[in-house]
Amino acid sequence: MFEQQRHKHPVALARPRELVVACPPMRSNVNLSRIARAAGCCGVGRMICCGTARLIDKIARDAGQTLSIEVRRTLAPALERLREDGYTLVGLEQTTASKSLFEFAFPRRTALVIGNERQGIDEDTLRTLDHTVEIPVYGLPYSHNAATAAAMALYEYCRQYPAG
């Protein structure tokens, strides 16, 4: 017999996550809010957003309370600072050199750069990244929604570092 348990308390992390999520200007605050909710569920403490980023509370839920969200005009200076702070810059994008998410070993100290829903990660940003990872697609359309892909990558990072 199974009894449903709703809203179990989060699993305590042995150490804070050394993962930062960075987003260019997104077309949809719905997607941004979904990314924030996934990041919050994964114990991520910091998210950098660009443009007119605004979380929708009904979608992001409690993530807005636990995530430090920094809104920047552009992503490049923030990524440069993250690199100076010892983060490896990993873009979630299909490129000629990207590795499958299934095979990629995330560095513990990672800045995960998510692409815009239509344009992906722009060329200038791609040149600054240390790695790109992609999620294999087995049917159409050719890629996952930005928020869905972000959740998948966040989950994989957490799978590799379950205790934080």
N, C-alpha and C positions, 0 to 999 in steps of 0.2 A: 504494500500500500504506500502510495506517495501522497504527501501533503504539500501543497504549494506554499512556498515561502516567498513573500514579496518583500523586496527591498532589504535584502540581507546587508549587514554592515560590511563596508569595504575591508578587504584583506590588508593588514598592516604591512607596509614595506620596511625592510631592514635598513634601507638607506633611501634618500630621495632619488628620484629618477634624474639622470643626467641627460635628459632629452628635451629639446626645445622644438616646438613646431613653428615654422615660419611660412606665412602665406602672402603672396602678392595681392594686389587688389582683386577681389573676387567679384564676379557678376552678381552673385546671390548671397544675401545675408543668411538665407536658409542653409546653404551649403556651409558657410562659415560657422554657423551655430551648430550644425551637425558635427563638424570637425572639432569644435570646442567641446561638445558633449563627449565624443569619443576620447579626446585627450584627457578630459577630466576623469573618465572611467578608468583610464590607464595610469592614473596617478601622475600625469605630467603637470608640472607646476608653472610653466611659462609658455606663452604663445605670443608670437609677433605677427601683427596683421598690418596691412597697408591700405591706403586709400580711405574710403568712407566706411570702414568696418564698424559693424554694430551687431551685437548678439541679440537674438530673439529669445527672450527668457523661456517661453513655452517650449522651445526646441532645445536650447542649450541646457535647460534645467539648472541644476545646482552647480554646474561647471563654472558659471560666471562668478561664483563665490569662492571657488577653490583655485582657479587659474589666475595667474598674473597675466593680464592681457595688455600688451603694449601696442599702441597704434602709431605707426610711422608713416611718413609721406612716401618713402621708397624703401625697398628691401636691401639694396646694395650696402649702405653703411652699417646696417644691423648685422648683415652676414660677415662683413669685414671684422666687426667687433667680436662676433662669436668665434671666428677663427683665431683672433688674438687671444681669446679666453680659452683656447685649447679644444674647441669643438671641431669635429669633422663634419663638413657640409655634404649632406646626402640629398640629392634631388629625386623625387618620385616622378619619373618621366620616361617615356619610351625614346631611346636614342640609339645610335649605332653602336655605342659602347656600354649601354646599360646592362646590368646583371639581373638575372631573375631574382625576385624577392625570396624565392624558395632556397636560393644558394648563397645569398648575401649575408655576411656576418657583420652586423652593426657594431661599430665601435660604441663603447658604453657612453661616451660623451659625444652625442650626435645632435646636429641641428637638421631636422627633417624639413626640407623645402617642398611644399606642395605647389603644383602648377595651377594656373587659372583654368577655369572650366572650358574655355574655348581655345585659348592660345597656348596653354601649357606653361612651361617655364621658358621665359624669353632667352634669346641667344646670349646676351650679356651675362645674365645670371648663370646660364649653363656653363660658361667659361670659368666661372669662379668656383664651381662645385668640385669636390674631391671625388665623388662617385655619383652615379645615377643608378637607380633600381627601377625595375618595371614589374608589373604584375601580368603574368601570361593571360592572354584572352583566347578563349576557345570557340567563340562565336561572335556574332555581330550584336552591338556596335563594336568598333575596334578598341575601345577603352572603357574603363569603369568611370562612373561619375567621380568627380574630385573628392567629395566627402566619403564616398564608399571606399575609394582607393586609399585615402588617408587612414580610415579606420582599419583597413587590412594591414597597412604598413605599421601602424601603431601596435596592433595586436602581435605582429611578428617580432617587433622590438621587445615587447613584454614577454613573449614566449622565450626569447633568448636571455632575458634578464628578469626572471620572475620575482626576485626578491628586491628589485630596485637597482 
